[in-house]
Amino acid sequence: MSSDLDAFSAAVARFELVEAPLDWEPEAEERCRRSLEETGLLLVGETHGVAELPGIVLAFARRLGTRGLALEWSPALRPLVERFLAGGALVEPGTANFWSGDGRITAGHFALLRELRPAPLVLFSEEIGPTDWSGRDYAMAKRLLADWDGASPTLVVTGSLHAALEPHRHGWPLGYHLVQRFPGLASVRLRVLSGAISNLGVERVGADEPPPGSSLRLYIESGGLVLDLPVATPAQVPTLPGA
């Protein structure tokens, strides 16, 4: 095992997964439950590289009783994940996607997988295919629908722009394609109010300080589901030296 993989494996072992103390607005929670009941899916639009994300996903899974998990990871990572869940060590993944450092893959994600042992687990970010933004999201939607069992309540965790239910400046997102198939689908948007993330390096986001009185809260704003995270901290991501 390379020293870089050793370091990331150590970070996974150290990660303390704690269910996030989420404040659920009743109407927002009901919309999440209705999405799962009507479609089997709930989109969680996240900000890559946030250390708090796995605890937030754990809170959703436990509160809503979901069994499945879909991640914006390459399907080529499945052998690595399956070996890890079987109690084996992390091995060289054989795909550059693992080492991208963009925050989609973090130590906390592996701790979350170990805790939830999701069934099904869907990895839907294609490495080969269209290179334009809309084309890639369409390919992700196809992969997700092909590999999901179509019945198990499943959280779909992906970047916020991909989780949007309507087209935007980047193109036609994953969420748009899914909601055409499942009109009752809901999407949660994580809004980071302050702090820093790990996305191709550590990057400051939001305000210098969280707004007074802010809390980790799920609510409805302008008709959409919003989850406020007052302070984000950078996640531990697998990166090669010099990256």
N, C-alpha and C positions, 0 to 999 in steps of 0.2 A: 504493500500500500504506500502511496506517495505521502510525503510529509504534509502536503496540502490536504489530502483526504484524512490523514491522521488528525490534523488540527480541527477539521470540520466535524469529524466523528466525536472528538472530545467535547466540542461545543454542543452537539446533540445530547451527549450523556449528561452534561451540566445543566441543560435547559430545564427549568422548573415550570411545568405547565400548570397554570392555575386558571380555573374558570373565571372569566371576567365578570365583575359585579355590574351587570347590565341593568339599567332602569328601562323597563318596557312600558311604553304608553299602551293602554289597553287596545285602542283602535289599531295601532300599528301591529301589535302582536296578532290581533285577529286577522289582519290582512295577510300576514306571513302564513298563518295556519290555513287560511282559505286557499292561498296559492298552492300549498303542498297538497291539500285535499283535492283540489280541482285539476291540478296538472302533474303532481308528483315532484315538482321542482320549485326551488326558491333561489334566485340569483343573489349573490352577495358580492357587490362591487367594491373591491378593496384598493388600497394604495400599496404598491409593492414595497417590500423592505421594512415593514412595520413589525417590531418585535411583539406587539400586543395582539396581532391578528390571530394567532392560533388560540389564545384564550377566548377571544371573541367568538370564533367559530365553534369552539367547545361549548360556549354558553348557548349558542343557537341550537346546536345538535341536542344538548340535554333538555333544553326548555321545550323544543318543538318535537322531540322524539324522532329525529331523522336517523336513518341507517346508512344511507349512501353519501358519498362525497365525490365531487368532480373538481379537479384541479387543472389550472392552466399550465400543465407540464407536458413534456413530450411523452408520447406513448413508449418511446424507446427506453424510458426510465423504469418501466414496469418490472423487469427482472431485478433491478437494484432494490426497488421497493419491496418486492415479494421476498427477497432474501432477507432484508432488514426485518420485516414483520415475522419471519420465521425464526428470528433470533440470531441471524448471522450478522457479520460485520459489513459495513459499507464497503463496496468494492469499486474499482474504476468503472465509471458509468458507461464509457464507450460512446458518449455523445457530448458535443460541445455545449448543448443546452444546459447541462448541469452546472457548467463553470461560467455562465454568462455574467453573474454578479448583478443581475437586474432586480433582484429582490423577490422573484416569484418563488424561489426555493430557499428555505431558511432552516436553521436548526430547529426552530419551533414547529415547523411543518412536520418534521420527522417525529418529534415528540407527540404531536397531535395524531399522526397516523398510528403510532404505537398505542395511544390511549383509546382511540375510537375503533380501530380495526374495521374500517368501513366496508360495507358490502351493499352495493357494488362500489368499487373505486374506479373512477373514470379519469383517464389522463387524455386531454383533448387538444393540446396545442401541437398541430402538425408541423414537422420540420421541413417537409418536402411538399411543394404545391405552389399556389399563387403567392406572389410577392407583394401585391398591392394590399392596402389595409382592408378594404371591403372583402376582397377575395380570401384573405387569410381568415377573417371572421366567419365567412360562409363555410370554409373548410372546417373550422372548429365546431360550428354548429352541427355539421354532418357527422363528424367524428363522435361528438357527444351523444347524439341521438342513436348512432349505430351501436355504441358500446354500453349505454345505459340500458337497464333491463325493462324500462318503460313502466315500472310499477313501484319500486322502492322509493320512499320519500328521500330526496337527495338535495343537498346543498351544493350549488354550483358557485365555486369561489374563483373569481377572475378579476382582472383590472377594471376599475370603474367605467372606463370608456367602453370596454367590451360588454359590460352589464347593462348599458343603456337600452331602453326599449324602443327608442326612436332614432332615426338617422341623425347624425350630427356632422360637425365640420370635417371629421376624419373619414366618414363614410357610413356604411351600413353595418352596425355592430352585431355581435353574437346575439345579444338580447332581442334585437329586432327580428332576427330569423326565428328565434325560439317562440316569441310571442305570436307570430303568425300561425304557428302550429298549435300553441296553447294560449288562447286569449286571456285566460285567468292568471297568467304568470305575473308574479310581482318581483321587483328588484329593489334591493337595499343598497344605498350609496353610503360608503364610509367617508366621513368628512373629518379630516385631520385638522384640528384647530391650531396646533403649535407643535414644536419639537423638531425631530430629524428622522430621516429614513436612510436605508441602505439601498441605493439604486445606482449602480456604476460609481460607487463611492458614497460617502456620507453627504447628505444634502439637507439643508434647513428647509422646513416647510411651515406655512401658516404664519401666525403672529409670533412675536417674541415671547409672549406669555399667553396662556389660555384666558379667555374672557372670564371675568368674575362670575362665580356661580355655575360655571359649566360643569357638565358631568357626562359620564358614558351613558348616553341615552338614545333609545330608538323611538322615533316619533314620525309624524307625517307633516311634511312641509310642501306647500304648493302641489298637493296631490300625490307626492312621491314619498317613499320611505327613506329616511335619513338617519344615520347612526353617527352621532358626534363622538369623537375621541379627543378629549381635551389636550393630551400631551402624547406624542408618539416618540418612541426611542428606536434607534437603528437596530435592525435585526442582524444576526450573524449569518452571513451568506457564504457559500463556497466560491472562492476566487483563487485563481492562479497567481503566483508571484508576479508583481509588476502590472497586474490588471487594475 
